[in-house]
Amino acid sequence: MADTVVRRCAWSEGVDPAMERYHDEEWGVPVHDDRKHFEFLVLESAQAGLSWWTILRKRDGYRRAFADFDAVKVARFDARAIARLMQDSGIVRNRQKIEAAISNARAFLEVRKEFGSFDAYVWPFVGGEPIVNRWRKQGEVPATTTESDALSKDLKARGFKFVGSTIVYAHLQATGLVDDHLLSCFRRARADGKSAASGVKARRRRGS
C-alpha cells in the first residue's frame, strides 16, 4: 500500500522538518496567551526584510536572549543589555530591531494595563473569532488586509515599532486570528472537522 501523501501549504513544504513542524503544529492555531503573543511580536518584527526560515532557525536564541519572551523583563533591558544583544550570534544583530523589541515590550505592558491583557486588545480586530479564508493557491493569500491595516495603525499610535501591515498580517496568521491554510492542506481538513464537530464558530471568507 502506498504511503499517504501529506499535503501542506506550499511555503512550508520541502524547506526543513522544523518548518514543517511549525506549519503543522503552530501556524494558524488560535493564541490566547500573552507571552505567546509577545513572542510572535518579537519574532515577526525581527523578520522584517528577512525570510521566516531565518528567524525560525534562531527562535531558541531569541527565547534565551529575550528572557523567554517575558515582556516585563524585556521592558527593563537597558543600554548594557542592548550592547550584549548586539554581540549575540543567536539572534539578528540589528540595533533597530533589538531596540524595537524592548520598546515594544514597554508598549505591550501599557496595552495590558489598559485592556487587562494583550489578548483582549487584539482579538476584537478580527471580530473576536478567527477569520477562516478558503484559498486554493498560495498566490491568492494576501500580504495585508483591512484588519492588518487597522491593527498596524493602532499599534503604531501606541508606540510599537516594526509593525507595518505586512508584519502585522503575518502575526495574525501565526497566532490564528486568521487561518490561511490552503483548502488542499491537511491542516484545513483537520480544522474544518474540529470546527464542525465542536460547533466552534469561525468567520469564513474569501476564496469560497
Phi and psi restraints in degrees (value plus and minus 20) as a CYANA .aco file:
   2 ALA   PHI     -89.0   -49.0
   2 ALA   PSI     126.6   166.6
   3 ASP   PHI     -85.3   -45.3
   3 ASP   PSI     123.5   163.5
   4 THR   PHI     -90.2   -50.2
   4 THR   PSI     110.4   150.4
   5 VAL   PHI    -105.6   -65.6
   5 VAL   PSI     104.2   144.2
   6 VAL   PHI    -110.9   -70.9
   6 VAL   PSI      98.1   138.1
   7 ARG   PHI    -117.3   -77.3
   7 ARG   PSI     108.3   148.3
   8 ARG   PHI    -138.9   -98.9
   8 ARG   PSI     151.3   191.3
   9 CYS   PHI     -82.1   -42.1
   9 CYS   PSI     121.0   161.0
  10 ALA   PHI     -76.5   -36.5
  10 ALA   PSI     -55.4   -15.4
  11 TRP   PHI     -85.7   -45.7
  11 TRP   PSI     -40.0     0.0
  12 SER   PHI    -122.1   -82.1
  12 SER   PSI     -31.9     8.1
  13 GLU   PHI    -100.9   -60.9
  13 GLU   PSI     113.6   153.6
  14 GLY   PHI      51.3    91.3
  14 GLY   PSI      -8.9    31.1
  15 VAL   PHI    -106.0   -66.0
  15 VAL   PSI     -76.6   -36.6
  16 ASP   PHI    -193.4  -153.4
  16 ASP   PSI     129.3   169.3
  17 PRO   PHI     -76.0   -36.0
  17 PRO   PSI     -54.3   -14.3
  18 ALA   PHI     -85.7   -45.7
  18 ALA   PSI     -58.0   -18.0
  19 MET   PHI     -87.0   -47.0
  19 MET   PSI     -60.2   -20.2
  20 GLU   PHI     -86.3   -46.3
  20 GLU   PSI     -59.2   -19.2
  21 ARG   PHI     -83.5   -43.5
  21 ARG   PSI     -61.4   -21.4
  22 TYR   PHI     -80.3   -40.3
  22 TYR   PSI     -66.3   -26.3
  23 HIS   PHI     -81.9   -41.9
  23 HIS   PSI     -65.1   -25.1
  24 ASP   PHI     -91.8   -51.8
  24 ASP   PSI     -54.6   -14.6
  25 GLU   PHI    -129.3   -89.3
  25 GLU   PSI     -41.5    -1.5
  26 GLU   PHI    -144.8  -104.8
  26 GLU   PSI     -66.5   -26.5
  27 TRP   PHI     -81.5   -41.5
  27 TRP   PSI     102.4   142.4
  28 GLY   PHI      68.4   108.4
  28 GLY   PSI     -20.5    19.5
  29 VAL   PHI    -104.7   -64.7
  29 VAL   PSI     104.0   144.0
  30 PRO   PHI     -76.5   -36.5
  30 PRO   PSI     109.4   149.4
  31 VAL   PHI    -125.3   -85.3
  31 VAL   PSI     115.0   155.0
  32 HIS   PHI    -152.8  -112.8
  32 HIS   PSI      -4.5    35.5
  33 ASP   PHI    -126.1   -86.1
  33 ASP   PSI     105.7   145.7
  34 ASP   PHI     -83.8   -43.8
  34 ASP   PSI     -56.5   -16.5
  35 ARG   PHI     -83.0   -43.0
  35 ARG   PSI     -58.8   -18.8
  36 LYS   PHI     -89.4   -49.4
  36 LYS   PSI     -58.5   -18.5
  37 HIS   PHI     -78.7   -38.7
  37 HIS   PSI     -64.9   -24.9
  38 PHE   PHI     -86.8   -46.8
  38 PHE   PSI     -58.8   -18.8
  39 GLU   PHI     -75.7   -35.7
  39 GLU   PSI     -68.9   -28.9
  40 PHE   PHI     -90.1   -50.1
  40 PHE   PSI     -50.4   -10.4
  41 LEU   PHI     -83.1   -43.1
  41 LEU   PSI     -62.5   -22.5
  42 VAL   PHI     -84.5   -44.5
  42 VAL   PSI     -68.1   -28.1
  43 LEU   PHI     -89.1   -49.1
  43 LEU   PSI     -63.3   -23.3
  44 GLU   PHI     -86.8   -46.8
  44 GLU   PSI     -57.8   -17.8
  45 SER   PHI     -89.3   -49.3
  45 SER   PSI     -52.3   -12.3
  46 ALA   PHI     -88.4   -48.4
  46 ALA   PSI     -45.2    -5.2
  47 GLN   PHI     -92.5   -52.5
  47 GLN   PSI     -41.0    -1.0
  48 ALA   PHI     -65.2   -25.2
  48 ALA   PSI      99.1   139.1
  49 GLY   PHI      63.1   103.1
  49 GLY   PSI     -20.0    20.0
  50 LEU   PHI    -145.1  -105.1
  50 LEU   PSI     154.3   194.3
  51 SER   PHI    -106.7   -66.7
  51 SER   PSI     133.2   173.2
  52 TRP   PHI     -84.2   -44.2
  52 TRP   PSI     -52.2   -12.2
  53 TRP   PHI     -81.8   -41.8
  53 TRP   PSI     -58.1   -18.1
  54 THR   PHI     -77.8   -37.8
  54 THR   PSI     -63.1   -23.1
  55 ILE   PHI     -94.9   -54.9
  55 ILE   PSI     -60.0   -20.0
  56 LEU   PHI     -80.5   -40.5
  56 LEU   PSI     -57.2   -17.2
  57 ARG   PHI     -84.4   -44.4
  57 ARG   PSI     -46.3    -6.3
  58 LYS   PHI    -120.4   -80.4
  58 LYS   PSI      -9.6    30.4
  59 ARG   PHI     -78.2   -38.2
  59 ARG   PSI     -64.7   -24.7
  60 ASP   PHI     -83.3   -43.3
  60 ASP   PSI     -56.9   -16.9
  61 GLY   PHI     -83.4   -43.4
  61 GLY   PSI     -61.0   -21.0
  62 TYR   PHI     -86.1   -46.1
  62 TYR   PSI     -60.0   -20.0
  63 ARG   PHI     -80.9   -40.9
  63 ARG   PSI     -62.7   -22.7
  64 ARG   PHI     -90.2   -50.2
  64 ARG   PSI     -64.6   -24.6
  65 ALA   PHI     -90.0   -50.0
  65 ALA   PSI     -51.3   -11.3
  66 PHE   PHI    -131.1   -91.1
  66 PHE   PSI      24.6    64.6
  67 ALA   PHI      31.1    71.1
  67 ALA   PSI      24.6    64.6
  68 ASP   PHI      35.6    75.6
  68 ASP   PSI      13.0    53.0
  69 PHE   PHI      39.6    79.6
  69 PHE   PSI      17.9    57.9
  70 ASP   PHI    -107.3   -67.3
  70 ASP   PSI      86.9   126.9
  71 ALA   PHI     -81.3   -41.3
  71 ALA   PSI     -53.7   -13.7
  72 VAL   PHI     -82.9   -42.9
  72 VAL   PSI     -63.9   -23.9
  73 LYS   PHI     -90.7   -50.7
  73 LYS   PSI     -61.7   -21.7
  74 VAL   PHI     -85.2   -45.2
  74 VAL   PSI     -55.5   -15.5
  75 ALA   PHI     -81.7   -41.7
  75 ALA   PSI     -41.0    -1.0
  76 ARG   PHI    -110.9   -70.9
  76 ARG   PSI     -23.6    16.4
  77 PHE   PHI     -80.2   -40.2
  77 PHE   PSI     117.6   157.6
  78 ASP   PHI    -138.6   -98.6
  78 ASP   PSI    -186.4  -146.4
  79 ALA   PHI     -80.9   -40.9
  79 ALA   PSI     -56.3   -16.3
  80 ARG   PHI     -85.3   -45.3
  80 ARG   PSI     -59.7   -19.7
  81 ALA   PHI     -85.4   -45.4
  81 ALA   PSI     -59.7   -19.7
  82 ILE   PHI     -82.7   -42.7
  82 ILE   PSI     -63.5   -23.5
  83 ALA   PHI     -81.5   -41.5
  83 ALA   PSI     -60.1   -20.1
  84 ARG   PHI     -84.4   -44.4
  84 ARG   PSI     -64.9   -24.9
  85 LEU   PHI     -85.6   -45.6
  85 LEU   PSI     -51.0   -11.0
  86 MET   PHI     -87.0   -47.0
  86 MET   PSI     -35.7     4.3
  87 GLN   PHI    -123.1   -83.1
  87 GLN   PSI     -16.5    23.5
  88 ASP   PHI    -111.7   -71.7
  88 ASP   PSI      89.5   129.5
  89 SER   PHI     -92.9   -52.9
  89 SER   PSI     -27.9    12.1
  90 GLY   PHI    -100.1   -60.1
  90 GLY   PSI     -26.6    13.4
  91 ILE   PHI    -150.2  -110.2
  91 ILE   PSI     155.6   195.6
  92 VAL   PHI     -98.5   -58.5
  92 VAL   PSI      95.8   135.8
  93 ARG   PHI    -106.7   -66.7
  93 ARG   PSI      50.5    90.5
  94 ASN   PHI    -137.0   -97.0
  94 ASN   PSI      95.6   135.6
  95 ARG   PHI     -78.8   -38.8
  95 ARG   PSI     -62.0   -22.0
  96 GLN   PHI     -82.1   -42.1
  96 GLN   PSI     -60.2   -20.2
  97 LYS   PHI     -91.2   -51.2
  97 LYS   PSI     -57.4   -17.4
  98 ILE   PHI     -84.7   -44.7
  98 ILE   PSI     -66.9   -26.9
  99 GLU   PHI     -84.6   -44.6
  99 GLU   PSI     -55.0   -15.0
 100 ALA   PHI     -85.0   -45.0
 100 ALA   PSI     -60.1   -20.1
 101 ALA   PHI     -80.6   -40.6
 101 ALA   PSI     -58.1   -18.1
 102 ILE   PHI     -92.3   -52.3
 102 ILE   PSI     -66.8   -26.8
 103 SER   PHI     -86.5   -46.5
 103 SER   PSI     -53.1   -13.1
 104 ASN   PHI     -86.7   -46.7
 104 ASN   PSI     -53.4   -13.4
 105 ALA   PHI     -82.5   -42.5
 105 ALA   PSI     -60.7   -20.7
 106 ARG   PHI     -87.6   -47.6
 106 ARG   PSI     -61.5   -21.5
 107 ALA   PHI     -86.1   -46.1
 107 ALA   PSI     -57.1   -17.1
 108 PHE   PHI     -79.3   -39.3
 108 PHE   PSI     -63.4   -23.4
 109 LEU   PHI     -87.0   -47.0
 109 LEU   PSI     -53.9   -13.9
 110 GLU   PHI     -86.1   -46.1
 110 GLU   PSI     -59.0   -19.0
 111 VAL   PHI     -83.6   -43.6
 111 VAL   PSI     -63.4   -23.4
 112 ARG   PHI     -83.0   -43.0
 112 ARG   PSI     -56.9   -16.9
 113 LYS   PHI     -84.5   -44.5
 113 LYS   PSI     -58.2   -18.2
 114 GLU   PHI     -97.6   -57.6
 114 GLU   PSI     -60.8   -20.8
 115 PHE   PHI    -126.7   -86.7
 115 PHE   PSI     -27.1    12.9
 116 GLY   PHI      73.9   113.9
 116 GLY   PSI     -53.4   -13.4
 117 SER   PHI    -181.6  -141.6
 117 SER   PSI     136.6   176.6
 118 PHE   PHI     -87.0   -47.0
 118 PHE   PSI     -54.0   -14.0
 119 ASP   PHI     -77.9   -37.9
 119 ASP   PSI     -64.1   -24.1
 120 ALA   PHI     -86.0   -46.0
 120 ALA   PSI     -47.9    -7.9
 121 TYR   PHI     -95.3   -55.3
 121 TYR   PSI     -64.1   -24.1
 122 VAL   PHI    -103.6   -63.6
 122 VAL   PSI     -54.7   -14.7
 123 TRP   PHI     -84.0   -44.0
 123 TRP   PSI     -53.4   -13.4
 124 PRO   PHI     -80.3   -40.3
 124 PRO   PSI     -39.2     0.8
 125 PHE   PHI     -88.1   -48.1
 125 PHE   PSI     -37.9     2.1
 126 VAL   PHI    -135.5   -95.5
 126 VAL   PSI      -0.1    39.9
 127 GLY   PHI      59.5    99.5
 127 GLY   PSI      -5.9    34.1
 128 GLY   PHI      66.2   106.2
 128 GLY   PSI     -21.5    18.5
 129 GLU   PHI    -166.6  -126.6
 129 GLU   PSI     135.8   175.8
 130 PRO   PHI     -79.7   -39.7
 130 PRO   PSI     119.8   159.8
 131 ILE   PHI    -106.6   -66.6
 131 ILE   PSI      97.7   137.7
 132 VAL   PHI    -125.5   -85.5
 132 VAL   PSI      87.5   127.5
 133 ASN   PHI    -107.5   -67.5
 133 ASN   PSI     143.8   183.8
 134 ARG   PHI    -150.2  -110.2
 134 ARG   PSI      46.0    86.0
 135 TRP   PHI    -103.9   -63.9
 135 TRP   PSI     122.1   162.1
 136 ARG   PHI    -117.0   -77.0
 136 ARG   PSI     -49.1    -9.1
 137 LYS   PHI    -148.9  -108.9
 137 LYS   PSI     128.5   168.5
 138 GLN   PHI     -79.1   -39.1
 138 GLN   PSI     -54.5   -14.5
 139 GLY   PHI     -86.6   -46.6
 139 GLY   PSI     -34.0     6.0
 140 GLU   PHI    -101.0   -61.0
 140 GLU   PSI     -39.7     0.3
 141 VAL   PHI     -91.2   -51.2
 141 VAL   PSI     105.6   145.6
 142 PRO   PHI     -96.8   -56.8
 142 PRO   PSI     142.7   182.7
 143 ALA   PHI    -109.6   -69.6
 143 ALA   PSI     -46.3    -6.3
 144 THR   PHI    -164.7  -124.7
 144 THR   PSI     142.0   182.0
 145 THR   PHI    -162.0  -122.0
 145 THR   PSI     155.0   195.0
 146 THR   PHI     -81.9   -41.9
 146 THR   PSI     -53.9   -13.9
 147 GLU   PHI     -86.7   -46.7
 147 GLU   PSI     -64.7   -24.7
 148 SER   PHI     -88.9   -48.9
 148 SER   PSI     -53.3   -13.3
 149 ASP   PHI     -81.5   -41.5
 149 ASP   PSI     -66.2   -26.2
 150 ALA   PHI     -86.3   -46.3
 150 ALA   PSI     -63.6   -23.6
 151 LEU   PHI     -87.1   -47.1
 151 LEU   PSI     -62.6   -22.6
 152 SER   PHI     -77.6   -37.6
 152 SER   PSI     -66.4   -26.4
 153 LYS   PHI     -81.2   -41.2
 153 LYS   PSI     -61.9   -21.9
 154 ASP   PHI     -91.1   -51.1
 154 ASP   PSI     -59.9   -19.9
 155 LEU   PHI     -82.2   -42.2
 155 LEU   PSI     -63.5   -23.5
 156 LYS   PHI     -81.3   -41.3
 156 LYS   PSI     -60.4   -20.4
 157 ALA   PHI     -84.0   -44.0
 157 ALA   PSI     -45.4    -5.4
 158 ARG   PHI    -111.5   -71.5
 158 ARG   PSI     -15.9    24.1
 159 GLY   PHI      77.1   117.1
 159 GLY   PSI     -15.2    24.8
 160 PHE   PHI     -92.8   -52.8
 160 PHE   PSI     128.4   168.4
 161 LYS   PHI    -136.9   -96.9
 161 LYS   PSI     137.3   177.3
 162 PHE   PHI      34.1    74.1
 162 PHE   PSI      27.7    67.7
 163 VAL   PHI    -150.0  -110.0
 163 VAL   PSI      26.8    66.8
 164 GLY   PHI     -83.9   -43.9
 164 GLY   PSI     146.6   186.6
 165 SER   PHI     -80.5   -40.5
 165 SER   PSI     -55.2   -15.2
 166 THR   PHI     -85.6   -45.6
 166 THR   PSI     -64.1   -24.1
 167 ILE   PHI     -84.0   -44.0
 167 ILE   PSI     -62.6   -22.6
 168 VAL   PHI     -84.5   -44.5
 168 VAL   PSI     -59.0   -19.0
 169 TYR   PHI     -85.6   -45.6
 169 TYR   PSI     -57.8   -17.8
 170 ALA   PHI     -81.2   -41.2
 170 ALA   PSI     -56.8   -16.8
 171 HIS   PHI     -85.6   -45.6
 171 HIS   PSI     -63.5   -23.5
 172 LEU   PHI     -81.3   -41.3
 172 LEU   PSI     -59.0   -19.0
 173 GLN   PHI     -86.6   -46.6
 173 GLN   PSI     -66.3   -26.3
 174 ALA   PHI     -83.8   -43.8
 174 ALA   PSI     -56.6   -16.6
 175 THR   PHI    -117.0   -77.0
 175 THR   PSI     -10.4    29.6
 176 GLY   PHI      56.5    96.5
 176 GLY   PSI     -10.1    29.9
 177 LEU   PHI     -90.2   -50.2
 177 LEU   PSI     -44.2    -4.2
 178 VAL   PHI    -148.4  -108.4
 178 VAL   PSI     113.3   153.3
 179 ASP   PHI    -127.0   -87.0
 179 ASP   PSI      87.2   127.2
 180 ASP   PHI    -130.3   -90.3
 180 ASP   PSI       1.6    41.6
 181 HIS   PHI     -82.5   -42.5
 181 HIS   PSI     114.2   154.2
 182 LEU   PHI     -84.4   -44.4
 182 LEU   PSI     135.3   175.3
 183 LEU   PHI     -79.7   -39.7
 183 LEU   PSI     -49.0    -9.0
 184 SER   PHI    -101.6   -61.6
 184 SER   PSI     -29.7    10.3
 185 CYS   PHI     -96.4   -56.4
 185 CYS   PSI     119.7   159.7
 186 PHE   PHI     -82.8   -42.8
 186 PHE   PSI     -47.1    -7.1
 187 ARG   PHI     -87.5   -47.5
 187 ARG   PSI     -53.8   -13.8
 188 ARG   PHI     -85.5   -45.5
 188 ARG   PSI     -63.8   -23.8
 189 ALA   PHI     -81.1   -41.1
 189 ALA   PSI     -60.6   -20.6
 190 ARG   PHI     -86.9   -46.9
 190 ARG   PSI     -65.2   -25.2
 191 ALA   PHI     -85.2   -45.2
 191 ALA   PSI     -63.4   -23.4
 192 ASP   PHI     -82.5   -42.5
 192 ASP   PSI     -59.6   -19.6
 193 GLY   PHI     -85.2   -45.2
 193 GLY   PSI     -62.0   -22.0
 194 LYS   PHI     -86.0   -46.0
 194 LYS   PSI     -61.9   -21.9
 195 SER   PHI     -82.4   -42.4
 195 SER   PSI     -62.2   -22.2
 196 ALA   PHI     -87.0   -47.0
 196 ALA   PSI     -60.0   -20.0
 197 ALA   PHI     -90.5   -50.5
 197 ALA   PSI     -55.6   -15.6
 198 SER   PHI    -115.9   -75.9
 198 SER   PSI     -32.1     7.9
 199 GLY   PHI      59.3    99.3
 199 GLY   PSI      -8.1    31.9
 200 VAL   PHI     -85.1   -45.1
 200 VAL   PSI     110.7   150.7
 201 LYS   PHI    -104.5   -64.5
 201 LYS   PSI     124.4   164.4
 202 ALA   PHI    -173.4  -133.4
 202 ALA   PSI     115.3   155.3
 203 ARG   PHI     -92.2   -52.2
 203 ARG   PSI     107.4   147.4
 204 ARG   PHI    -123.9   -83.9
 204 ARG   PSI     115.5   155.5
 205 ARG   PHI    -178.4  -138.4
 205 ARG   PSI     146.7   186.7
 206 ARG   PHI      33.0    73.0
 206 ARG   PSI     112.4   152.4
 207 GLY   PHI      58.9    98.9
 207 GLY   PSI     -16.1    23.9
